[in-house]
Amino acid sequence: MSSRCRATQKGVQPLPEAGAIRLNLNESPHPPSPQVLKALREITEEQLRRYPDSRCEELRAELAAQYGVKVEQTFCSNGSSELISLLMKVFVGPEGKVAIPAPSFPLYHSVAAGYQATCIKVATRDDFSIDGEALRKSGRKP
């Protein structure tokens, strides 16, 4: 193991002094855009004291308009973890099967295991891009 890393309960994490970006925690080497900084500065004290709209109506309306779909065709979640859990619950369910690119985000496997679902690992391409056709074929019966 590299001297720049240390073992933790969940795997290997870079030491803070190494200056590494932890992509698995959505850290970014890039600063926020000026638009994001402007939006953050415009948040009022009242907005900070209240939960935001749980249905994300305004955001969903904007997304629907931008992509030319109906608001009912949009969905927002509190991050990828929640979305993965909801998708597994709705589309895979107990003892179902799910095709997962490998290597990939470990949460797919954890959530699938919670539903006692079978994970079908489908190798990514050499450049780590996802082969959509291979994913589709993995679920077909011979």
N, C-alpha and C positions, 0 to 999 in steps of 0.2 A: 504494500500500500504506500502511496506517495506520502512523503512527510508533510505535504501541503494539505492533507485530508485527515479527518479523524472519524472513527466509527461512532455512530449514534444508534439509537434504537431502531430507527427507520431506514438505516443504510449509511451511506458515506456522504458527508457534507464537507464543503471546503472550509478551511479555517478562515475566520474573518480577516485576518491580516494578509491572506493570500489575494484578497481583492477580487475573488471570483464572483461571477453573477450566478445566482441560484435560479435557473430557469424553471425548475420544478416548483418554485414558490412564486412564479410570475414576476420575478425581479427583471428589470430591464437595464441594459447598459446605456439607454438613451433617456434624455430628460423628457418630461411631459411636454406636449405641444403647447404653444401659446394659447390656443383656444381652451385647453383643459385648465391651464392656470387662471385664465380669465373667469371661467365658470366657477372655479373654486373660490376665487376672491369675491364673487357675487352672491355666494350663499349667505342667507340671513341667519341671525341668531335663532329666530323662530324655526327656520328649516332644520337647523342643527339639533333642536330639542325634540323634534317629531320624527316618527318613522315616515319614510317616503311612501308613496302610493304602491301598495303591494301588488297591484295588477299592472303597474307600469303603463297606464293608459296613454299618457302623453308620448312616451317613448315608442310604444307600439304603433300609435297613429303616425308618428314621424317615419318609422321604419316601413310601415305599410305604404305610405305615400312615396317614399324614396324608391322602393322596389316594385311598385305597381301591383300590390296584392291587397287583400282585404285585411282589416285589423284582426279578424278572427283567425287568420292564417299566420299570425305572429305569436311568439311566445318569448318571455323573458324569465330568467331565473337569477338566483343569487349566486352565480358562479357555476363553473363547470361541474363541480362535485354534486351540487343539487340537480343539475340538468341530467347528468349521467344516471343518478339514482332514479329520477322520475322516468327517464326513457326505458331503463331496465324494467321498472315496475309495470309500465304500460305495455311495452312491446315484447318483453322476454318472459317475465313472470316466473313463477316457481317451476323448476325443472325444465326450463326452456333451453334453447341453444342460441349463442351469440358469437358472431365472427368478430375477431379483434385483431387489428394489425399488430405485428410483433417485429421489433420492440415497440412498446407503446406505454401509455399512461397506466401505472399499476392499479389505479382505482377501478378501471374496468373489471379487472379480475376480482378485486375485493367485493364489489357490489354484486357481480354475477354469483360469487360464492354465497353471498347472503341470501340469494334466491335459489340456491342449489342448482344453478344453471350451468350448462356445459359451455366452456370457452373453446372455440375453434380458432387456434392461432394461425394467422395468415401472414407469411413473411412480407416485409416491405421490400421495395426495390433496392438495388445497391446504393442508390442515393438517398434512401430512407423515405422516399415518397410512397404514398399509399396506392396500391394497385386495386382500384375499385372493382374491376372485372373479376379478379381473383377472390375478393371478398364475396361478391355475389355468387360465384361458382361454388364456394366452400359450403354453402348451405343447401345446394341442390342434391337430390338423391341420384345415385348412379343409375 
